[in-house]
Amino acid sequence: MFNVLVMCAVVILLYMSAFFVLATIRKNAGLVDIGWGLGFVVIAWMTYFLGHYEVLRDLPQTLILILVSLWGLRLGYHVYQRNKNKPEDFRYLNWRKTWNHYYLRSYFQIFILQGIFMFMIALPIMVINSSSNSDWSFLLYVGLVVWLIGFLFEAIGDWQLAQFIKVGKNRGHIINSGLWRYTRHPNYFGEVTLWWGVFLIAFSSTNQLLLITSPLLISFLIIKVSGIPMLEKKYNGNAEFESYKKRTSVFFPWFPKR
């Protein structure tokens, strides 16, 4: 197990360093967002085959592989399509303008830091693929349902926002229809939820409660650090957003206030 963790740490370091080089050449640190989801796919496939598992014998491990691959590939493609032929994301552009020793700082504070988070959040993937337990349990089915709910919220929320932006008259306005009527961040709610599903599936086969650090970390990052707070700060003072904010749940889906 220790060897697998070390190997994953090295692969993540090389992976994020490669994205840093690419982002430096392209002068767009936002490329790291494309690499985020795809990095988990790399970890899932690498650890799956390191374990020498037979597909029919180790169904929980194969389930994790499929779920993580679906999520990571969809997210990577979505972020690529969203950012294609567009300038650097406002967050990274602001740091580029304000940070001293930008390239050195961005390597460690953007790319390597995200690599550390990737390693910690991917722990359930690494551990279950190092486990020989192939039993199906009730908790595994619960985890699968939780993951499906999260995946649908993230995928549908992203699709609804993309369709909204395509309409010219919506430019500069705030989406408040579909899933966005019930939560200001259905995609973030979905991502957090699906990682709780991954944890439950992994825990059902490993019984290692320490793996709960994975969904706890992604929940903290999205709700309190780099997800919701940073995005909503962009809309401070926007009258339409302030009205939307008053009637719509920030994270958990709920009926809008009247």
Secondary structure, DSSP 8 states (H G I E B T S, - for coil): -HHHHHHHHHHHHHHHHHHHHHHHHHT-TTHHHHHHHHHHHHHHHHHHHHTT--TTT-HHHHHHHHHHHHHHHHHHHHHHHHHTT----HHHHHHHHH-TTHHHHHIIIIIIHHHHHHHHHTHHHHHHTT-------HHHHHHHHHHHHHHHHHHHHHHHHHHHHHSGGGTT----SGGGGT-S-HHHHHHHHHHHHHHHHHHHHH--GGGGHHHHHHHHIIIIISSHHHHHHTTTT-HHHHHHHHHS-SSS------
